[in-house]
Amino acid sequence: MVARIGKIVIGGVALIIVILIGIGLIAPREYRGSITRDIPRSPDAIYTWLTDFEGLPRYRPEISAVEMGGNNAKGFPMWTQFHGKTSSIFQAIEMVTNEHLAIQTITSNSGLAGTWSYSLSAGSQPGTTSVTITEFSDTYTFLHRIFFTVLGRKHKLNAEMKALEYWAQGS
């Protein structure tokens, strides 16, 4: 009886592994998505928060540290984000004060690279700013494709917006 239960458990675990491998094999590498919310803050306050790259760990628990790295050829900031044992180097590629910010991964060993843009406009209610975050990303490792497919491809977008909403509620 115990041996039979053991075989069932082993078979169940093997089935789960096969399913996860299947997900990793068929999940698309690239993701294109966006999310929009009205945030009860001014465009100036939101833009200032978005461009406070050194402050990212205060609102994004998955980021353990940020190290600034000077400016790129356009004069925009570059920085390294540390996520536990992995890190990613980013650069701002478009900056229009109080209107638009776009950042891009230069290098990453975290399995995810891409471009994220933040567009600010008048919100639907007085005193709010409409924020649209757009992600163009590539999950270039097999395990990360499984991870982001299981969690949902909008996981990173939702985390970005949640951090912004958290900040807006507390500031």
C-alpha positions in Angstrom: 0.0 0.0 0.0 2.8 2.5 1.0 4.8 1.5 -2.2 1.7 2.2 -4.3 1.2 5.6 -2.7 4.9 6.4 -3.3 4.5 5.5 -7.0 1.5 7.7 -7.3 3.3 10.6 -5.7 6.4 10.1 -7.9 4.1 9.9 -10.9 2.3 13.1 -9.9 5.6 15.0 -9.5 6.8 13.7 -12.8 3.6 14.8 -14.5 3.9 18.3 -13.0 7.5 18.5 -14.2 6.5 17.4 -17.7 3.7 20.0 -17.8 6.1 22.8 -16.6 8.7 21.8 -19.3 5.9 21.9 -21.9 4.9 25.4 -20.8 8.5 26.5 -21.1 8.8 25.0 -24.6 5.6 26.6 -26.0 5.5 29.9 -24.1 6.5 32.8 -26.3 9.7 34.6 -25.5 8.5 38.0 -26.3 5.8 40.0 -24.4 4.1 43.2 -25.4 1.6 44.7 -22.9 0.5 47.8 -21.2 -1.5 48.9 -18.1 -3.1 52.3 -17.4 -4.3 53.7 -14.1 -5.3 57.1 -12.8 -2.9 58.0 -9.9 -3.9 60.8 -7.4 -0.7 62.8 -7.8 0.6 65.5 -10.2 2.6 64.6 -13.3 5.6 66.4 -11.6 5.4 64.3 -8.5 5.0 61.1 -10.5 7.8 61.9 -12.9 10.1 62.8 -10.0 9.3 59.4 -8.4 9.8 57.5 -11.6 13.2 59.0 -12.2 14.4 58.4 -8.6 16.3 55.3 -9.7 18.3 55.1 -6.5 15.1 55.0 -4.5 13.7 51.9 -6.3 14.4 49.5 -3.4 12.1 51.5 -1.1 9.0 50.6 -3.2 10.1 47.5 -5.1 10.9 44.7 -2.6 12.4 42.5 -5.4 15.2 45.1 -5.9 17.8 44.8 -3.1 20.0 47.6 -4.2 20.7 50.1 -7.0 24.1 51.4 -8.0 24.2 54.5 -10.3 26.6 54.2 -13.2 26.9 57.6 -14.9 25.2 58.7 -18.1 24.8 57.2 -21.5 25.6 59.0 -24.8 22.4 61.0 -24.7 23.2 62.2 -21.2 20.5 60.0 -19.6 21.3 58.0 -16.4 22.4 54.4 -16.3 22.2 52.1 -13.2 22.5 48.6 -12.0 19.6 46.9 -10.2 20.4 44.0 -7.9 17.8 41.3 -7.4 19.3 38.9 -4.9 22.0 37.0 -6.8 21.1 38.5 -10.2 21.5 42.0 -11.6 20.5 44.1 -14.6 22.0 47.2 -16.1 19.5 49.8 -17.3 19.6 53.1 -19.1 17.0 55.8 -19.7 16.6 56.2 -23.4 13.8 58.8 -23.5 13.1 61.5 -20.9 10.5 64.2 -21.4 10.0 66.0 -18.0 6.5 65.3 -16.6 5.4 63.5 -19.7 7.4 60.4 -20.7 10.2 58.1 -19.5 11.5 55.1 -21.3 14.1 52.7 -19.9 15.9 49.8 -21.5 17.9 46.8 -20.3 21.5 47.0 -21.4 22.6 43.6 -19.9 20.9 41.2 -17.5 21.6 37.8 -16.0 18.0 37.7 -14.6 16.4 36.1 -17.6 14.3 39.2 -18.5 15.3 42.1 -20.7 13.4 44.8 -22.6 12.1 48.3 -22.7 9.5 49.9 -20.3 7.9 53.2 -21.1 5.9 55.4 -18.8 3.5 58.0 -20.3 1.8 60.6 -18.2 -1.3 62.6 -19.1 -4.3 64.3 -17.5 -6.3 61.8 -15.5 -10.1 61.3 -15.8 -10.6 63.0 -12.4 -9.3 66.4 -11.2 -6.0 66.0 -9.3 -5.1 62.7 -11.0 -2.6 61.7 -13.6 -3.2 58.9 -16.1 -0.1 56.7 -16.1 0.4 54.1 -18.9 3.2 51.6 -18.5 4.1 49.7 -21.6 6.4 46.7 -21.6 8.3 45.2 -24.5 10.2 42.3 -23.0 12.0 39.1 -23.8 12.2 36.2 -21.3 15.3 34.6 -22.8 15.7 31.7 -20.4 13.6 28.6 -20.3 13.0 28.8 -16.5 11.9 32.4 -16.7 9.4 31.7 -19.5 7.9 29.1 -17.2 7.9 31.5 -14.2 6.3 34.4 -16.1 3.8 32.2 -17.9 2.6 30.6 -14.6 2.5 34.0 -12.8 1.0 35.7 -15.8 2.8 37.7 -18.5 1.5 40.9 -16.9 3.3 40.1 -13.7 6.1 42.7 -14.1 3.6 45.4 -15.3 1.4 44.8 -12.4 4.3 45.0 -10.0 5.4 48.3 -11.5 1.9 49.8 -11.2 1.4 48.4 -7.7 4.7 50.1 -6.6 3.5 53.4 -8.0 0.1 53.1 -6.4 1.7 52.2 -3.1 3.9 55.2 -3.2 1.0 57.5 -4.2 -1.0 56.4 -1.2 1.8 57.0 1.2 3.3 60.2 0.0 
